[in-house]
Amino acid sequence: EVQLVESGGGMVQPGGSLRLSCAASGFTFSSYELSWVRQAPGKGPEWVSGISNSGRSTAYADSVKGRFTISRDNAKNTMYLQMNNLKPEDTNVYYCNAGSRTAYYFSWGQGTQVTVSS
């Protein structure tokens, strides 16, 4: 059974930082490109960042470029998203999945809430 478990969210002030984690199991982690996606209530999902199966290639949405850094540890079956200089518009529930931009392989996990507010 595939499991994707996001963690690390919380409430921070604008300009603050958070590090999200995505712990995966039930599939060959190192074989898949991975993505972070965020979704606010009442809105569609927004692709945030992606990373190749090796970790050597990364991509970011323009809205987060220069502030967020995606990484993965294939030995630990875990992906990360370091989020710096957070803005109120980054407030969302963040999800991880295997796939890229608009096509994903597995059911979504519970996500982790990120709230940026003063």
HUFEN-V286421 format. One record per residue. RES is the residue in three letters. PHI is phi in whole degrees, 0 to 359 (999 if undefined). Layout:
RES_PHI + RES_PHI
This chain:
GLU_999 + VAL_285 + GLN_229 + LEU_233 + VAL_238 + GLU_268 + SER_206 + GLY_103 + GLY_289 + GLY_168 + MET_249 + VAL_224 + GLN_278 + PRO_307 + GLY_92 + GLY_280 + SER_228 + LEU_215 + ARG_236 + LEU_270 + SER_235 + CYS_230 + ALA_264 + ALA_243 + SER_205 + GLY_91 + PHE_208 + THR_281 + PHE_308 + SER_290 + SER_269 + TYR_245 + GLU_292 + LEU_235 + SER_220 + TRP_254 + VAL_227 + ARG_232 + GLN_213 + ALA_267 + PRO_305 + GLY_80 + LYS_239 + GLY_283 + PRO_292 + GLU_237 + TRP_293 + VAL_252 + SER_198 + GLY_221 + ILE_217 + SER_291 + ASN_297 + SER_278 + GLY_91 + ARG_281 + SER_240 + THR_228 + ALA_212 + TYR_221 + ALA_292 + ASP_303 + SER_293 + VAL_239 + LYS_301 + GLY_89 + ARG_245 + PHE_252 + THR_227 + ILE_263 + SER_206 + ARG_211 + ASP_234 + ASN_293 + ALA_290 + LYS_253 + ASN_52 + THR_224 + MET_242 + TYR_230 + LEU_221 + GLN_275 + MET_244 + ASN_245 + ASN_49 + LEU_295 + LYS_240 + PRO_306 + GLU_287 + ASP_278 + THR_300 + ASN_185 + VAL_266 + TYR_254 + TYR_233 + CYS_239 + ASN_195 + ALA_275 + GLY_132 + SER_217 + ARG_59 + THR_233 + ALA_234 + TYR_233 + TYR_270 + PHE_239 + SER_295 + TRP_283 + GLY_280 + GLN_277 + GLY_76 + THR_225 + GLN_278 + VAL_243 + THR_235 + VAL_245 + SER_204 + SER_266
